[in-house]
């Protein structure tokens, strides 16, 4: 699914350079579940953003499903991201004026799906995360765990091949975190490739392997 070859990412802050990634090489097989762990500033979120085509490497190569991402045009990258990758973030990023159903429909709206198909697929995605009965509720009428389940339904409604999750349980209580991780694990068992950033060993334990990062590099690998 993913191959990185000596990927670097350097940011400029005035005259200073910040090396967020300092030569990362790794492979992530299709259908695997990988956790990225490390202290704040270790580069794990930067790496996730590059994997998700939200950022570009300063150097090195990134191959996604065999395609060299660096050779793609902006429009090709947008289409690849839209149809191949789903995202789940710590802070949900739901639109407050839309219902749960409306939020889940958004990716399909941008992709030009007809209204009937949007509704059918969004309802099925909400049912899959146990929220069919909350479809007409807005985010402020949902608990934190329910909001994250809506965000997860939105992430997978386009049927992506890769799910990227950045601290998806960071704002949840332990019971809600367990529910979210059971859902993500279920999606992985169905064949979805998952890469998840977390600082919590209990969350990383759901993954098949955990990569430890420090100073912009992968410094270790564990099998939880």
Secondary structure as a PSIPRED ss2 file (coil, helix, strand):
# PSIPRED VFORMAT (PSIPRED V4.0)

   1 X C   1.000  0.000  0.000
   2 X E   0.000  0.000  1.000
   3 X E   0.000  0.000  1.000
   4 X E   0.000  0.000  1.000
   5 X E   0.000  0.000  1.000
   6 X E   0.000  0.000  1.000
   7 X E   0.000  0.000  1.000
   8 X E   0.000  0.000  1.000
   9 X E   0.000  0.000  1.000
  10 X E   0.000  0.000  1.000
  11 X E   0.000  0.000  1.000
  12 X E   0.000  0.000  1.000
  13 X E   0.000  0.000  1.000
  14 X C   1.000  0.000  0.000
  15 X C   1.000  0.000  0.000
  16 X E   0.000  0.000  1.000
  17 X E   0.000  0.000  1.000
  18 X E   0.000  0.000  1.000
  19 X E   0.000  0.000  1.000
  20 X E   0.000  0.000  1.000
  21 X E   0.000  0.000  1.000
  22 X E   0.000  0.000  1.000
  23 X E   0.000  0.000  1.000
  24 X E   0.000  0.000  1.000
  25 X E   0.000  0.000  1.000
  26 X E   0.000  0.000  1.000
  27 X E   0.000  0.000  1.000
  28 X E   0.000  0.000  1.000
  29 X C   1.000  0.000  0.000
  30 X C   1.000  0.000  0.000
  31 X C   1.000  0.000  0.000
  32 X C   1.000  0.000  0.000
  33 X E   0.000  0.000  1.000
  34 X E   0.000  0.000  1.000
  35 X E   0.000  0.000  1.000
  36 X E   0.000  0.000  1.000
  37 X E   0.000  0.000  1.000
  38 X C   1.000  0.000  0.000
  39 X C   1.000  0.000  0.000
  40 X C   1.000  0.000  0.000
  41 X C   1.000  0.000  0.000
  42 X C   1.000  0.000  0.000
  43 X C   1.000  0.000  0.000
  44 X H   0.000  1.000  0.000
  45 X H   0.000  1.000  0.000
  46 X H   0.000  1.000  0.000
  47 X H   0.000  1.000  0.000
  48 X H   0.000  1.000  0.000
  49 X H   0.000  1.000  0.000
  50 X H   0.000  1.000  0.000
  51 X H   0.000  1.000  0.000
  52 X C   1.000  0.000  0.000
  53 X C   1.000  0.000  0.000
  54 X C   1.000  0.000  0.000
  55 X C   1.000  0.000  0.000
  56 X C   1.000  0.000  0.000
  57 X C   1.000  0.000  0.000
  58 X C   1.000  0.000  0.000
  59 X E   0.000  0.000  1.000
  60 X E   0.000  0.000  1.000
  61 X E   0.000  0.000  1.000
  62 X E   0.000  0.000  1.000
  63 X E   0.000  0.000  1.000
  64 X E   0.000  0.000  1.000
  65 X C   1.000  0.000  0.000
  66 X C   1.000  0.000  0.000
  67 X E   0.000  0.000  1.000
  68 X E   0.000  0.000  1.000
  69 X H   0.000  1.000  0.000
  70 X H   0.000  1.000  0.000
  71 X H   0.000  1.000  0.000
  72 X C   1.000  0.000  0.000
  73 X C   1.000  0.000  0.000
  74 X H   0.000  1.000  0.000
  75 X H   0.000  1.000  0.000
  76 X H   0.000  1.000  0.000
  77 X H   0.000  1.000  0.000
  78 X H   0.000  1.000  0.000
  79 X H   0.000  1.000  0.000
  80 X H   0.000  1.000  0.000
  81 X H   0.000  1.000  0.000
  82 X H   0.000  1.000  0.000
  83 X H   0.000  1.000  0.000
  84 X H   0.000  1.000  0.000
  85 X E   0.000  0.000  1.000
  86 X E   0.000  0.000  1.000
  87 X E   0.000  0.000  1.000
  88 X E   0.000  0.000  1.000
  89 X E   0.000  0.000  1.000
  90 X C   1.000  0.000  0.000
  91 X C   1.000  0.000  0.000
  92 X C   1.000  0.000  0.000
  93 X C   1.000  0.000  0.000
  94 X C   1.000  0.000  0.000
  95 X C   1.000  0.000  0.000
  96 X C   1.000  0.000  0.000
  97 X C   1.000  0.000  0.000
  98 X C   1.000  0.000  0.000
  99 X E   0.000  0.000  1.000
 100 X H   0.000  1.000  0.000
 101 X H   0.000  1.000  0.000
 102 X H   0.000  1.000  0.000
 103 X H   0.000  1.000  0.000
 104 X H   0.000  1.000  0.000
 105 X H   0.000  1.000  0.000
 106 X H   0.000  1.000  0.000
 107 X H   0.000  1.000  0.000
 108 X H   0.000  1.000  0.000
 109 X H   0.000  1.000  0.000
 110 X H   0.000  1.000  0.000
 111 X C   1.000  0.000  0.000
 112 X C   1.000  0.000  0.000
 113 X C   1.000  0.000  0.000
 114 X C   1.000  0.000  0.000
 115 X H   0.000  1.000  0.000
 116 X H   0.000  1.000  0.000
 117 X H   0.000  1.000  0.000
 118 X H   0.000  1.000  0.000
 119 X H   0.000  1.000  0.000
 120 X H   0.000  1.000  0.000
 121 X H   0.000  1.000  0.000
 122 X H   0.000  1.000  0.000
 123 X H   0.000  1.000  0.000
 124 X H   0.000  1.000  0.000
 125 X H   0.000  1.000  0.000
 126 X H   0.000  1.000  0.000
 127 X H   0.000  1.000  0.000
 128 X H   0.000  1.000  0.000
 129 X C   1.000  0.000  0.000
 130 X C   1.000  0.000  0.000
 131 X C   1.000  0.000  0.000
 132 X H   0.000  1.000  0.000
 133 X H   0.000  1.000  0.000
 134 X H   0.000  1.000  0.000
 135 X C   1.000  0.000  0.000
 136 X C   1.000  0.000  0.000
 137 X C   1.000  0.000  0.000
 138 X E   0.000  0.000  1.000
 139 X H   0.000  1.000  0.000
 140 X H   0.000  1.000  0.000
 141 X H   0.000  1.000  0.000
 142 X C   1.000  0.000  0.000
 143 X C   1.000  0.000  0.000
 144 X H   0.000  1.000  0.000
 145 X H   0.000  1.000  0.000
 146 X H   0.000  1.000  0.000
 147 X H   0.000  1.000  0.000
 148 X H   0.000  1.000  0.000
 149 X H   0.000  1.000  0.000
 150 X H   0.000  1.000  0.000
 151 X H   0.000  1.000  0.000
 152 X H   0.000  1.000  0.000
 153 X H   0.000  1.000  0.000
 154 X H   0.000  1.000  0.000
 155 X H   0.000  1.000  0.000
 156 X H   0.000  1.000  0.000
 157 X C   1.000  0.000  0.000
 158 X C   1.000  0.000  0.000
 159 X C   1.000  0.000  0.000
 160 X C   1.000  0.000  0.000
 161 X C   1.000  0.000  0.000
 162 X E   0.000  0.000  1.000
 163 X E   0.000  0.000  1.000
 164 X E   0.000  0.000  1.000
 165 X E   0.000  0.000  1.000
 166 X E   0.000  0.000  1.000
 167 X C   1.000  0.000  0.000
 168 X C   1.000  0.000  0.000
 169 X C   1.000  0.000  0.000
 170 X C   1.000  0.000  0.000
 171 X C   1.000  0.000  0.000
 172 X C   1.000  0.000  0.000
 173 X C   1.000  0.000  0.000
 174 X H   0.000  1.000  0.000
 175 X H   0.000  1.000  0.000
 176 X H   0.000  1.000  0.000
 177 X H   0.000  1.000  0.000
 178 X H   0.000  1.000  0.000
 179 X H   0.000  1.000  0.000
 180 X H   0.000  1.000  0.000
 181 X H   0.000  1.000  0.000
 182 X H   0.000  1.000  0.000
 183 X H   0.000  1.000  0.000
 184 X H   0.000  1.000  0.000
 185 X H   0.000  1.000  0.000
 186 X H   0.000  1.000  0.000
 187 X H   0.000  1.000  0.000
 188 X H   0.000  1.000  0.000
 189 X H   0.000  1.000  0.000
 190 X C   1.000  0.000  0.000
 191 X C   1.000  0.000  0.000
 192 X C   1.000  0.000  0.000
 193 X E   0.000  0.000  1.000
 194 X E   0.000  0.000  1.000
 195 X E   0.000  0.000  1.000
 196 X E   0.000  0.000  1.000
 197 X E   0.000  0.000  1.000
 198 X C   1.000  0.000  0.000
 199 X C   1.000  0.000  0.000
 200 X C   1.000  0.000  0.000
 201 X H   0.000  1.000  0.000
 202 X H   0.000  1.000  0.000
 203 X H   0.000  1.000  0.000
 204 X H   0.000  1.000  0.000
 205 X C   1.000  0.000  0.000
 206 X C   1.000  0.000  0.000
 207 X C   1.000  0.000  0.000
 208 X C   1.000  0.000  0.000
 209 X E   0.000  0.000  1.000
 210 X E   0.000  0.000  1.000
 211 X E   0.000  0.000  1.000
 212 X E   0.000  0.000  1.000
 213 X E   0.000  0.000  1.000
 214 X E   0.000  0.000  1.000
 215 X C   1.000  0.000  0.000
 216 X C   1.000  0.000  0.000
 217 X E   0.000  0.000  1.000
 218 X E   0.000  0.000  1.000
 219 X E   0.000  0.000  1.000
 220 X E   0.000  0.000  1.000
 221 X E   0.000  0.000  1.000
 222 X E   0.000  0.000  1.000
 223 X C   1.000  0.000  0.000
 224 X C   1.000  0.000  0.000
